[in-house]
Structure formats: structure tokens, C-alpha cells
């Protein structure tokens, strides 16, 4: 009898042990198996329900870049600072470019007169540039012996200063400033003269100027001028870019 009971106990015990080793996942009640009872690394990512693990359940820095959808990430603070810096630089560059202007080439035909003074007074002024209280204009004129081109600074308010072909740096008297009544021959920023049957050109670096108006407007520029007097006799080039007649060419750059 004792042997029979022992055999029955062993048989039942063995069956229980076998059953505990071969329990399927379907036989486990939902939520009845805590995470600390799972062997580390025993559950693969493909066995997890999509969205079933919240971010606060993940170990810090445990998820690599491949597993992250970048479009769902917020911008990090330093990236925002970098964007602000780029925007500031772009704005500064745009402002600088807005204050820089290339003067388009201007062709002027000389106005004649009995003298340089008479021809200058009769010649029409061609406006080149205007900013604030300051402006630039050019004249081309001839008294019969030479052809002249002159570029002038003008101000709409007394008290501007100029450093160019003419110098008005400011001082104790009105004569040291550019006034609204200052003669053209005392406020030139560029000039050039050539004799009969010839041409000449002046590089911008030789016609550099700086001017400051009473309202604070500042101009810094380089003016290139070229002059032709009469007809040229080059066999192939002829009159070149000047064309026929007594002609002045003006161009340059100005920054305000």
C-alpha cells in the first residue's frame, strides 16, 4: 500500500513539473506576469504592440537613432539658437546689400559753350544716385578745346562734409562745408578732361569719395569716368564704346 501511494505521488508530481515547464503564452492571464519575472533580452521588439511602451518606461539613452522617427522629434535648443544666428546674419547681409548700389553706365553727349564756365552752366545735370539729404549728378561739356566730365555731390540741407576731388571737411566757417548754395566746382567727387582727337579713362580707385550729410546720411563710393574728344582713327576699333561725337561715360558703385 505504501509503495502504491509513493508511486502515485511521484506520478502526480512529475506531471505537475512537466506542466509548469510547458505553459503557453495563451495560458498566462493578461497583466499577471510582471516585467521583473522576464529574463533580460527574452522579449524582442517585434513581440511588442506598436505604441505599447511609453517613453517614460525606457531607460535613458537606450534607444538609438535607427529606432527614432526624426520627424517626431522637437528641435533641440541649440538648433534654435543656430537658426536665430543664421537669420540674423541673413538680415544683416540683406541690409548691407540694400545699401550698396552699382551705378549703371551713363553716356553723356558734351554740351558746348564759349568757355568751360559757360558750357558747364548750360549742360544738363544727369542724376546718378540719391539717398537721404545727399545726391550725385554728372555733366559732360566742352568749350571747343577740351571735353570735360564732372560728377558732383549735392545736399538738400546745409552742413554736409566731403572728401573727394574737392575737400570740404568742416570747420569754423561755412566755406568748410557743402551748402545748398556751394558752386559745382567746389563739390566735385570725380572729373576728367581730354584734348582734341583723344580719349582717356580714370579708374574708380582714383575717384574715391566719402560724404556725410547733416542728417547722418553717409555715402562712400568709387566713380569711373571716361571721355572722348572728336573722332578716333583706330582702323578696326573706330570710336570704341564711346560712339560718335564728344562723349563722356560715367559709372561706379555707391554704399550708403
Steps between C-alpha positions, in 0.01 A plus 500: 500500500781744588678422176186567303448838666863599434468407136183706471666802663800482266273467200293800599804707590670424172191601310489831690864570423448421133195722487688794657772474241266505200245775578424695180464881480125460444469339842650808676239752616554854365688712749579205729871475408706798626795622299752404766408136446616512138850402406704798369492506121233228478238724336585635152372831371283330241304332785395838642178670401559819296477792743470260795814627678499861615814712491512526879543121520819507292845527649665837432706500178402137433337566159731557202449722196373223272209434734398867515273671248680833456188684380345444844788665686484857629780743408776502759574840659841538341351445154256782567791726598680404179192588295479838672866566426455412132194722477690788659789461255260482204321813618830683541616394154168604346527839668857543374402408144201735514739787580744410221425601143682464170448810289395398151727632222385840375592648161492879476550713190702813567323836513700777331570852621732795447689412818509218750289705740239577234492139375473364856211735577319400182552122535209302649575313823439125481386357834699192598403424860304640793478400866377707792626857467777407253498447123745450213471644149725529192562748217687471169603823326750652258635848437640405158853399604434230761216273609426481871302266721424591862304320771359708786373441850196705601320540832146608580606643838799715593784337688617192305867404490687354202835347415537441127641700210399799710537498877251650744591339835310743725639777717446845646345654187229406250765472229617180669165329438286405205198731497194508277661804334853357460614532132541178301874561463538478880314171557637263235559132574645414155625683190693438177603713200643402159630700204407472128490162324574298814337300776576425864361294784542536877493192721250494790780488760614843381150644548422375851284722721333519841214732600288544812182708515369699791225240559764224529464360148836358390622423151821323405558437134735451210423667169653400165492759220611493138508777239542515121571820309428492125534206265749221561688338214563144621471287179302218659359638826391840372341698784474192723226512769471880478328532166507813286556850630632644824389250763534431873441164670427472874449201726595388851387358833350671802433374854271688734 
